């Protein structure tokens, strides 16, 4: 842990009811929920992050979680949504776990206008935690889906919100955040679709999660390179684990992601995400993929997000189980 992060931890322990101990026992578990068991596939974004105290957080459910009845979910305490694009919010979803192929999953179940993420949160009685004006938009969706709009919670840049043992903050992401007319519905949605327009609900975000064992993890969402990856994610929060998009064109590509992880965040461990490709076969990286390029170049210890395979990390970001 760097000096600033160490001082922050000490000060927090002294004055805050959210205090955590860097020496607390227990590991943070990260379980990808992708399109095909044991593989890293085209639409894979979703992950469950579990605190040592049992708090379970679903990140960017997107299209590869087979709804609230997906047996891989279990208890969910909070749902995080980095931005409103369909592949993260969930405009459609798997018809069943592992349905279809790695390259062409069966995501035929439409989940507009409420979204896969909202339907899961309502069914699980979970909070949604987001930044910017996404909070009020998602509150209306939770109400429409039969849930409590009060369960859509806002956390602005520079602030934190506690869910169980996990302190959650949002950090800037360099991306867009348009809401498809399919999520709006009605005449307004129809008129927007005819005009080729999307709605706007504030800036997209990434997240930093600080777990009860002291581990800080950076979830990039969809982003390019930002100054805050150095000044905030590393400099203030001291993130040791990173989940970074590597898809290129729409987000950082492999080389840019390597720079973010090694030079800016300076993470101990990294999990690539959002590769937009069939990245593995039999759990092994395929030659010529963006994923191979990233894994071969990054200096941080890199771990594939193989669907259903749990990785566990200690307070310093070192993989201790499932590595």
N, C-alpha and C positions, 0 to 999 in steps of 0.2 A: 504494500500500500504506500502511495507517495506521501510526502509530508503534509500537503494540504488536506488530503483525504484523512490522514491520521489525526490531524488537529480537529477536523470537522467531526470525526467519530467521537473523539474525547469530549468535545464541547456538547455534542448531542446527548451523549450518555449522562452528562452532568445536569442538563437543564430540560430535557425533553421526555415526555411520556412515551415517545416513539423510539427511545434509545435501543440500540442493539449492541451486542458484544462481538467484536471481531474474532474472539476465541470461542464463541458458542459452538457447541457440538452440532453435527448434522450437515448434510449435503443438500444442495439445490439440485433437483431433478428436472431435466429437460427432455420432453418426449415429443418428437415431431408426429403430426397426424397428416400423413400425405395420401397420395392417390393409390399407392400400391405397397403392401407390406414389405419392409426390408429394402426399399428403393428410394431414390431421390428423383422426383418426377416433375413433369411440365408445370403443373399448377401449384406445387407444394409451397405453402407459406405458413400454415397453421402449426402452432406448438402449444403444449401445456408446460408451464413452469411451476414447479411445486416447491414451496418453502419447507424447511425442516419441521415447521410447526403444523404442516398439513394444508396450508392455504394453497389453493390451486387456481392458477390464472391461465385463461385461454387467450392467446395472442393471434390476431388476424385469422379468424376461422376460415374465411374465404370460401372456396368451392370444394375442398377435399374433406371437410367434416360432413358426415352423412346425417346432418340435422341433430336435433336434441336427443334423439334415441340412439345415436352412434355409441356403441358399447365401449368405445375407447375413451369417452369423455369422463365418466364417473362424476363425482362432485365437482362443481365449478363455482368459485366464489366471485370471480371478476372476469369480465371480457374486455380486452383491449382492442381498439380499432385504430390503426395508424392513420388511415384516410379512407375516403368514401368510394374508391374505385371498386368495381364489382369483384375483382379477383381477391380483394382483401375483406370488404364488407360482406360479400357473398350474394351475388345476384342469382346464382343457381348452385346446386350442390350435387354431390354423389348420390346416386339412387340407393346405394348400399356400400358398405366398406369394401374396398378393392374392386368395385365394379368397373369394367372396362380395362384398358391397358394403361401402362405408364405414360405413353404418348397421347393416348386418346381415352381418358377416363370417361365413364358414363356420368356426366354431370347434367343429366336431363331434367332434374327436378328444379323448377323455377321457384325462387324465393322472393321475388319482388311482389309488392312494393315494400315489405317489411324488412327483408334480408335474412340470410342465414344466421348472422351474428345476433340480431335482435331476437329471433325465434329461439335460439339456444339460450340466451340470457333470461328470457321470460320463463321458459320451461324449467330452467335450473334455479330460478330465484336468485340469479347472480346480478351484481352491479355491472354497469358499463362505465368504464373510466376513459375519458377522452379529453382532448384539448379543444380550444376555439369554439366556434359556433356549432360544431358537430354535436355538442351536448344537447342543445334544445331540439335539434332536428331528430336525434335519436330518442329523445324523451317522447316525442309525438309518435314515433314508430312503436315504442314500447307500449304506450297506451292503446294504440290500434291493435296490437297483438295480444291484448288482454293483461298486460303487465302494469307495473306501477311506474309512471314517468319519473317519480322521485328517485328511482334506481339508476337513472342516467346521470352520472356525476362528472363535474368539470374539474380539471386540474390544469392551471395555466403554466406557461413557461416560468421557471424559477420557483414554483411552489411544489408542494408534495401532498399526497393524500394516502392515508394508511388503510389497507385492506388486510385484515389478519396481521400476520407478521411482516408484511411487505410494504415498504414505502414506495409509492409510485410518483414519478414526475414525468412531464413531457419535455422534450427538447426539439429544437427546430429541425425540419427536414426540407431539403430543396427539391420540391416536386410540385405537382398540381393536386387539386382536391375538388374536382368537379363531381356533382351528383347527377347521375344519369336520370333522364326523365322517367325511366322505368320505376325508379324508387319514389317518384313524386306522384304519379298516377293522375287520374281525373283529366279534366279539360286542360288544366295548366300543364300537366305532363305531356299531353298530346300536342299542345301548341308549341311547347319547347322542343319536342322531338321534330316537329315539322320545320322549325327554324334552325335545327341543328345546334341547339344550345343546351348547356348543362347549368345546373344551379351551383352556387358557391357557398360553402359553409365554413369559411375561415381557412387558415393555413393547415397543411398536413403536419404530422408530428412523428417523431421517434419517441422512445421511452427510455428512462433509466429506472431500473428496479433495484432497490436495496433490500436484500433479504435479511432474515433474522440472524443468520450466521456471519453477517458482515459483507457478503459478496455483493458487489454492484455489477449489474449486467446492462449492457446497451443493446436495445432493440432498434435497429435503424429505421424501420418502416421502409418506404421507398424514398431514396434520397441520392443526391450527388454529394460532392465534397463540401463541407461547411466548416467555418472557423470554429463553431461551437463543439465540434468533435474533439478539438484540442482543448479549448479554454473551459468548456463546461463538462463534457463527458469524461475527459481525462483529468483536467486541472482541478475541478471541484469535486466531482463524484468519485473519481478514481476507479472507473469501470475496469474490471479485469476479464470479463467475458463479453464477447460481442457476437451478435447475430446480424449479419450484413448482407444486403442485397448485392448480387453479382450479375444481374441479367443483361446489362449494357443497353444502349439506345434509350430506354426509359428510366434507367437508374445508373448508378455506378457499374461499370464493367469490371472484369477481374483485376486489371492493373490498378484502376482507381480504388477499388475496394481494398487491395493490398496496401496501398498508401494510407488509407483511412485507418486500417487496423494496426499497421506496424508503426507508422510515423505520427499519426495524430492521436488516436485512442491509446495506442501502445498496450493493447490487450495481451493477456497471457494465453488465452484460448479464444478460438473463433469458430462459429458455425455458419457456413455459407447458406444463403437462402435465395428464393426468387431467381433461380437460374434460367427459368423459361426454356427448359430442355429436358430430354431424357438423359439424365446425368450418370446413371449407374445401371449395371446389369448384374444380377446376383450380388448386389451390395458393393460391387467394385466400380470405381470411376471408369467411364468410357473415354478412350483416347480421342483427342481432338475437341473435347467439350470445353465450355467456359469453366466448368467446375474443375476439370483437370488443370487448366491454366492457373486458376486461383490456388488450388491446393499445392501445386508445385512451386509457387512463387512466394506465398506468405511465410513469414518467419514465425509468427505465433503458432502454437499447436492448433491444428485444424481438424475438425471432426465433421464427418458427413451427417446430414440430418435424415437418416434412414427411417422411414415411417415405422412407428411402433417400437423403435429401439431407444431405450432410455439411457441418457448420459447423466452423470452426477458430478457436481463440481463443489470444491471446498471454498473457503472464504477468500483464498488468493487466486481463484480462477483456474486452479489445476484440476483436470479431469481425474476423478478417483475411482469411478465405476462405469462400466459399459464403454470404455474408451477403445 
